[in-house]
Amino acid sequence: QVQLVESGGGLVQAGGSLRLSCTASGRTFSSYAMGWFRQAPGTERNFVAAVTRRGGSTYYSDSVKGRFTISRDNAKSTVYLQMNSLKPEDTAVYYCAARPGSLTSNNYGVGYDFWGQGTQVTVSS
C-alpha cells in the first residue's frame, strides 16, 4: 500500500504559477512511477504528466507540454508538478497517482493503483 497526500493547490491569476507536491508513505517510493491527473467539474479525469521511477523520463499531455514540469525526489518520497503560464482551462482538482513497474510511452496514462485525495487548482481570468 502507498498513501499519497497532495498539497500546493490554490487560486492563481491567469499567467501565474503554482507548484504541487505529493508526498508518499508506505512502501518504497522509488518502486513506483508517478503521475499527475486532473478532473474538471462534469468531466472525466485526464492524464497530465508522469515520471519514471528514477526520474529519467517524463511524459506530458499535449495541453500542458511546455508549461508544466514533473519531477521527483526519491529521498523525500515526493513528486512535484511545477505549473507555469496557467490558463483558466487548467482549473481542476489535481490528483497524484502511483504506478508499480516500468513506465513507457505505451502505458504512461494507465495502470495507476494508488491515488491521493486531490488538491484544487483554480485559475482566474
TIRODREN-157824 format. One record per residue (C-alpha): residue number from 1; residue in one letter; x, y, z. Coordinates in Angstrom, 1 decimal. Each point is the difference from the previous one (the first is absolute). Layout:
<recs>
[NUM,"A",[X,Y,Z]]
...
</recs>
This chain:
<recs>
[1,"Q",[0.0,0.0,0.0]]
[2,"V",[1.1,3.5,-0.7]]
[3,"Q",[-1.7,3.1,1.5]]
[4,"L",[0.2,3.2,-2.0]]
[5,"V",[-0.7,3.5,1.2]]
[6,"E",[0.0,3.0,-2.3]]
[7,"S",[0.5,3.6,0.9]]
[8,"G",[0.7,3.4,-1.7]]
[9,"G",[-3.3,0.6,-1.7]]
[10,"G",[-1.7,3.4,0.2]]
[11,"L",[-1.3,3.0,-1.9]]
[12,"V",[2.2,1.7,-2.6]]
[13,"Q",[-0.5,2.5,-2.8]]
[14,"A",[0.5,-1.0,-3.6]]
[15,"G",[3.7,0.1,-0.9]]
[16,"G",[1.0,-0.9,3.5]]
[17,"S",[1.8,-3.0,1.5]]
[18,"L",[-0.6,-2.7,2.6]]
[19,"R",[1.9,-2.9,1.2]]
[20,"L",[-1.8,-3.1,1.1]]
[21,"S",[1.6,-2.6,2.3]]
[22,"C",[-0.9,-3.6,0.7]]
[23,"T",[1.6,-1.8,2.9]]
[24,"A",[-0.2,-3.7,0.3]]
[25,"S",[0.2,-2.3,3.0]]
[26,"G",[-0.1,-3.8,0.2]]
[27,"R",[1.9,-2.1,-2.4]]
[28,"T",[3.2,1.1,-1.7]]
[29,"F",[-0.7,3.1,-2.0]]
[30,"S",[2.6,-0.7,-2.6]]
[31,"S",[-1.8,-3.2,-1.0]]
[32,"Y",[-2.7,2.0,-1.6]]
[33,"A",[-0.4,2.1,-3.0]]
[34,"M",[-2.0,3.1,0.9]]
[35,"G",[-2.6,2.0,-1.9]]
[36,"W",[-2.2,3.0,0.3]]
[37,"F",[-3.6,0.1,-1.3]]
[38,"R",[-2.7,2.6,0.2]]
[39,"Q",[-3.7,0.1,-0.1]]
[40,"A",[-2.1,3.1,-0.7]]
[41,"P",[-3.7,0.1,1.0]]
[42,"G",[-2.2,-2.1,-2.2]]
[43,"T",[2.9,-1.6,-1.8]]
[44,"E",[2.0,-3.2,0.3]]
[45,"R",[3.4,-0.2,1.7]]
[46,"N",[2.8,0.6,-2.5]]
[47,"F",[3.7,-0.7,-0.1]]
[48,"V",[2.3,3.0,0.5]]
[49,"A",[3.5,-1.2,0.5]]
[50,"A",[2.1,-3.0,1.1]]
[51,"V",[3.5,-0.8,1.1]]
[52,"T",[1.9,-3.3,0.1]]
[53,"R",[1.2,-1.6,3.2]]
[54,"R",[3.5,1.7,-0.1]]
[55,"G",[-1.2,3.2,-1.6]]
[56,"G",[1.8,-0.7,-3.3]]
[57,"S",[-2.9,0.4,-2.3]]
[58,"T",[-3.1,2.1,0.1]]
[59,"Y",[-3.3,0.1,-2.0]]
[60,"Y",[-2.5,2.8,-0.4]]
[61,"S",[-3.4,0.6,-1.5]]
[62,"D",[0.0,2.3,-3.0]]
[63,"S",[-2.0,2.5,1.9]]
[64,"V",[2.7,0.6,2.6]]
[65,"K",[3.2,-0.7,-1.9]]
[66,"G",[2.4,2.9,0.2]]
[67,"R",[-1.8,1.5,3.0]]
[68,"F",[0.0,-2.7,2.7]]
[69,"T",[3.0,-2.0,1.3]]
[70,"I",[-0.2,-3.2,2.0]]
[71,"S",[2.9,-1.0,2.2]]
[72,"R",[0.7,-2.2,3.0]]
[73,"D",[2.2,-0.2,3.0]]
[74,"N",[0.3,-3.6,1.1]]
[75,"A",[1.9,0.9,3.2]]
[76,"K",[-3.1,2.0,1.0]]
[77,"S",[-2.5,-2.4,-1.4]]
[78,"T",[-1.6,3.0,-1.8]]
[79,"V",[-1.1,0.7,-3.6]]
[80,"Y",[-0.5,3.6,-1.2]]
[81,"L",[-1.9,1.7,-2.7]]
[82,"Q",[1.2,3.5,-0.9]]
[83,"M",[-2.7,1.8,-1.9]]
[84,"N",[0.9,3.2,-1.9]]
[85,"S",[-2.0,2.2,-2.3]]
[86,"L",[-3.2,-1.2,1.5]]
[87,"K",[-3.3,0.3,-1.9]]
[88,"P",[-3.6,0.0,1.2]]
[89,"E",[-0.4,-3.3,-1.8]]
[90,"D",[2.6,-1.5,2.4]]
[91,"T",[-2.6,0.4,2.8]]
[92,"A",[-0.6,-3.5,1.5]]
[93,"V",[0.6,-2.3,2.9]]
[94,"Y",[3.5,-1.4,-0.4]]
[95,"Y",[0.8,-3.5,1.1]]
[96,"C",[3.3,-1.8,0.4]]
[97,"A",[0.2,-3.7,-0.6]]
[98,"A",[2.5,-2.8,0.4]]
[99,"R",[0.6,-2.7,-2.7]]
[100,"P",[2.0,-3.2,0.8]]
[101,"G",[2.5,-1.1,-2.5]]
[102,"S",[1.5,1.6,-3.1]]
[103,"L",[-1.4,3.0,-1.8]]
[104,"T",[0.2,0.2,-3.7]]
[105,"S",[-1.5,2.1,-2.9]]
[106,"N",[-2.6,-2.7,-0.3]]
[107,"N",[-1.3,-0.1,3.5]]
[108,"Y",[0.6,3.3,1.8]]
[109,"G",[-3.7,0.8,0.2]]
[110,"V",[-1.3,-3.2,1.5]]
[111,"G",[0.8,-2.6,2.7]]
[112,"Y",[0.0,2.3,3.0]]
[113,"D",[-0.9,-1.9,3.2]]
[114,"F",[0.1,2.7,2.7]]
[115,"W",[-1.5,3.5,0.0]]
[116,"G",[0.2,3.0,2.2]]
[117,"Q",[-3.1,2.0,1.2]]
[118,"G",[0.6,2.8,-2.5]]
[119,"T",[0.7,3.7,0.3]]
[120,"Q",[-2.0,2.8,-1.6]]
[121,"V",[1.7,2.4,-2.5]]
[122,"T",[-2.1,3.0,-1.1]]
[123,"V",[1.3,2.3,-2.7]]
[124,"S",[-1.9,3.3,-0.3]]
[125,"S",[-0.1,2.0,-3.3]]
</recs>
